[in-house]
Amino acid sequence: MSLKNWDNETWLSSNSYIKSFNKFLIKETKLNKYSEILDIGCGRGKILGNLTSKLRLVNKPTGIDIEQHKDRDKRIIFNKIDAINYFKKNRKKFDLILLKQTIHFLPLKDINKLLLLCMNCLNSSGRIAIFTLATSKNEIPTFTKMKKKLSKSLKKDQKILRFINGLYPGSISKTFSFKVKISREKYVEMIKKRYISTLLNLSNTEILKGIGEIRSKYNKRINFKDKLICLLLKL
């Protein structure tokens, strides 16, 4: 499944979002300038790039993704590879392994395999940080068809979180929240580009109908909270 636009020209790529996210991440994972970091599904690597500068990292962080964006951040070590094959060759240990809104693309058996590989590559005080959309009281603006698909996706995420908590009962759950202020027309453009995975399989006709619903349902300025669940795992 290809999702090229998730962090491109949205609030997810804004400086304010990235700074807010990294402030949360540093606080919860106790990162410092000596930390070794891996981001699985790093997209354009903007989060890692900002962390590099903010913490003045001694060693460049590593990002892996199956998409190789031309505008990826130059402050990271990038590998165009899937996580399973990366770990087959990796011998490095990490203080943080980040999975931001990527784990829901995997079936449960692959999640179990991936987390075991991650655990084997953690330093003794390292953390795995798994971020996924908040599964309750989610405020993402939707139209009818999008809402149905998002609800189905969030139920799958709930199942995944229960599965991970069963595997790692000592995991800690936190919530990251970011206040989004966006024009309705900017959000319409994001929908056209299918910025979220629930839009990928909708037809052009369904997208156009949904855009009509968004224009009639929301004001010219849309305000909401983008909320993520953060699950922290350790050895």
C-alpha positions as CSV (number, residue, x, y, z in Angstrom):
1,M,0.0,0.0,0.0
2,S,1.4,3.4,-1.1
3,L,0.9,6.5,0.9
4,K,3.1,9.2,-0.5
5,N,1.3,12.3,0.8
6,W,0.8,11.7,4.5
7,D,3.5,14.2,5.6
8,N,3.6,16.4,2.5
9,E,2.1,19.9,2.7
10,T,-0.2,19.2,5.7
11,W,-0.1,20.2,9.3
12,L,2.0,17.0,9.8
13,S,4.9,18.6,8.0
14,S,4.6,22.0,9.6
15,N,7.3,23.3,11.9
16,S,4.9,23.8,14.7
17,Y,3.6,20.2,14.5
18,I,7.1,18.7,14.3
19,K,8.4,20.8,17.2
20,S,5.4,19.9,19.4
21,F,5.7,16.2,18.5
22,N,9.5,16.1,19.2
23,K,9.0,18.0,22.5
24,F,6.6,15.2,23.6
25,L,8.9,12.5,22.3
26,I,12.0,13.8,24.1
27,K,10.1,14.2,27.3
28,E,8.6,10.6,27.2
29,T,11.7,8.8,26.0
30,K,14.5,10.8,27.7
31,L,16.5,11.4,24.5
32,N,19.8,13.2,24.6
33,K,22.6,14.1,22.1
34,Y,24.1,10.7,22.4
35,S,20.9,8.8,21.6
36,E,20.8,6.3,18.7
37,I,17.5,6.6,16.9
38,L,15.7,4.6,14.2
39,D,12.4,5.7,12.6
40,I,10.5,2.9,10.8
41,G,8.3,4.5,8.1
42,C,10.1,7.8,8.3
43,G,8.5,9.4,5.2
44,R,10.5,12.5,4.3
45,G,12.5,12.3,7.6
46,K,11.5,15.7,8.8
47,I,10.9,14.5,12.4
48,L,14.3,12.9,12.6
49,G,15.9,16.0,11.0
50,N,14.4,18.3,13.5
51,L,15.6,16.0,16.4
52,T,19.1,16.0,14.9
53,S,19.3,19.8,15.2
54,K,17.3,20.2,18.4
55,L,19.4,17.6,20.3
56,R,22.6,18.2,18.4
57,L,22.9,14.5,17.9
58,V,26.4,13.1,17.8
59,N,25.3,10.3,15.4
60,K,22.9,10.8,12.6
61,P,19.6,9.0,13.1
62,T,18.4,6.3,10.7
63,G,15.2,6.4,8.8
64,I,13.8,3.6,6.7
65,D,10.8,3.7,4.3
66,I,9.6,1.9,1.2
67,E,9.1,5.3,-0.5
68,Q,12.2,7.3,-1.5
69,H,11.1,11.0,-1.6
70,K,13.3,13.4,-3.5
71,D,12.8,16.0,-0.8
72,R,13.8,13.8,2.2
73,D,15.8,15.4,5.0
74,K,19.6,15.4,4.5
75,R,20.3,15.3,8.2
76,I,19.4,11.6,8.5
77,I,20.8,8.3,7.2
78,F,18.0,7.0,4.9
79,N,17.5,3.4,3.7
80,K,14.8,2.5,1.1
81,I,13.9,-0.9,2.6
82,D,11.2,-2.6,4.5
83,A,11.7,-3.1,8.3
84,I,12.0,-6.9,8.2
85,N,14.8,-6.9,5.7
86,Y,16.5,-4.0,7.4
87,F,16.8,-5.9,10.6
88,K,18.2,-9.0,8.8
89,K,21.3,-6.9,8.2
90,N,21.4,-4.5,11.1
91,R,23.8,-5.0,13.9
92,K,23.3,-1.6,15.6
93,K,21.6,-1.0,18.9
94,F,19.1,1.9,19.4
95,D,17.9,4.0,22.3
96,L,14.6,4.8,20.4
97,I,12.8,2.9,17.7
98,L,9.9,5.0,16.4
99,L,6.9,3.7,14.6
100,K,4.6,6.7,13.8
101,Q,1.3,5.7,12.3
102,T,2.8,2.8,10.4
103,I,2.0,-0.3,12.5
104,H,-1.7,-0.5,11.4
105,F,-0.5,-1.4,7.9
106,L,0.7,-4.8,9.2
107,P,-1.1,-8.0,10.1
108,L,-0.8,-9.2,13.7
109,K,1.7,-11.9,13.0
110,D,4.0,-9.4,11.3
111,I,3.6,-7.0,14.1
112,N,4.7,-9.6,16.6
113,K,7.7,-10.5,14.4
114,L,8.6,-6.8,13.9
115,L,8.4,-6.0,17.6
116,L,10.6,-9.0,18.5
117,L,13.2,-7.7,16.0
118,C,13.0,-4.2,17.5
119,M,13.4,-5.5,21.0
120,N,16.6,-7.4,19.9
121,C,18.0,-4.1,18.7
122,L,17.3,-2.0,21.8
123,N,19.9,-0.8,24.2
124,S,19.2,-1.8,27.8
125,S,17.4,1.5,28.6
126,G,15.9,1.9,25.1
127,R,12.3,2.4,24.1
128,I,10.0,1.5,21.3
129,A,7.5,4.3,20.7
130,I,4.4,3.3,18.7
131,F,2.1,6.1,17.6
132,T,-1.4,5.5,16.2
133,L,-4.5,7.7,15.8
134,A,-6.6,8.0,19.0
135,T,-9.2,5.3,18.8
136,S,-11.9,7.2,20.8
137,K,-13.2,10.7,20.5
138,N,-11.2,11.2,17.3
139,E,-11.8,14.7,15.9
140,I,-10.5,14.3,12.3
141,P,-12.9,16.1,9.9
142,T,-14.7,13.5,7.8
143,F,-17.5,13.0,5.2
144,T,-19.9,10.1,5.4
145,K,-17.9,7.5,3.4
146,M,-14.6,8.6,5.0
147,K,-16.1,8.4,8.5
148,K,-17.3,4.8,7.9
149,K,-13.8,3.7,6.7
150,L,-12.1,5.6,9.5
151,S,-14.3,4.0,12.1
152,K,-13.4,0.6,10.7
153,S,-9.7,1.4,10.7
154,L,-9.8,2.7,14.3
155,K,-11.5,-0.6,15.4
156,K,-8.6,-2.4,13.8
157,D,-6.2,-0.1,15.7
158,Q,-8.0,-0.9,18.9
159,K,-7.4,-4.6,18.2
160,I,-3.7,-4.0,17.4
161,L,-3.2,-2.1,20.7
162,R,-4.9,-4.8,22.7
163,F,-2.7,-7.3,20.9
164,I,0.5,-5.4,21.7
165,N,-0.5,-4.8,25.3
166,G,-1.1,-8.6,25.6
167,L,2.5,-9.2,24.3
168,Y,4.0,-6.5,26.5
169,P,1.9,-6.0,29.6
170,G,4.4,-3.5,31.0
171,S,3.8,-1.0,28.2
172,I,2.8,2.6,29.0
173,S,0.2,4.5,27.1
174,K,0.4,8.3,26.6
175,T,-1.6,10.8,24.5
176,F,-0.1,13.4,22.1
177,S,-2.5,16.2,21.0
178,F,-1.9,18.9,18.5
179,K,-4.4,21.8,17.8
180,V,-4.9,22.0,14.1
181,K,-6.2,25.3,12.5
182,I,-6.7,24.9,8.7
183,S,-8.7,26.5,6.0
184,R,-11.5,24.4,4.6
185,E,-10.1,24.7,1.1
186,K,-6.7,23.6,2.2
187,Y,-8.3,20.6,3.8
188,V,-10.2,19.9,0.6
189,E,-6.9,19.8,-1.3
190,M,-5.5,17.3,1.2
191,I,-8.5,15.1,0.6
192,K,-8.0,15.3,-3.1
193,K,-4.4,14.1,-2.6
194,R,-5.8,11.3,-0.3
195,Y,-3.6,12.4,2.6
196,I,-4.9,9.6,5.0
197,S,-5.0,5.8,4.3
198,T,-8.8,5.6,4.6
199,L,-9.1,7.7,1.4
200,L,-6.8,5.5,-0.7
201,N,-9.4,3.1,-2.1
202,L,-12.2,5.6,-2.6
203,S,-13.2,6.4,-6.2
204,N,-12.9,9.8,-7.7
205,T,-16.7,10.1,-7.6
206,E,-16.7,9.3,-3.9
207,I,-14.0,11.8,-3.2
208,L,-15.8,14.6,-5.1
209,K,-19.1,13.8,-3.3
210,G,-17.2,13.9,0.0
211,I,-15.6,17.2,-0.8
212,G,-19.1,18.6,-1.3
213,E,-20.1,17.3,2.1
214,I,-17.0,18.9,3.7
215,R,-17.8,22.3,2.1
216,S,-21.4,22.2,3.4
217,K,-20.6,20.7,6.8
218,Y,-17.6,22.8,8.0
219,N,-16.9,26.5,8.3
220,K,-14.2,28.3,6.2
221,R,-11.8,27.7,9.1
222,I,-11.6,24.2,10.6
223,N,-10.3,23.8,14.1
224,F,-9.8,20.4,15.7
225,K,-7.3,18.3,17.8
226,D,-5.2,15.7,16.1
227,K,-4.7,13.1,18.8
228,L,-2.4,10.2,18.8
229,I,-2.0,7.3,21.3
230,C,1.7,6.6,22.1
231,L,2.5,3.2,23.4
232,L,5.9,2.9,25.0
233,L,7.6,-0.5,25.2
234,K,10.9,-1.4,26.9
235,L,13.0,-4.4,27.5
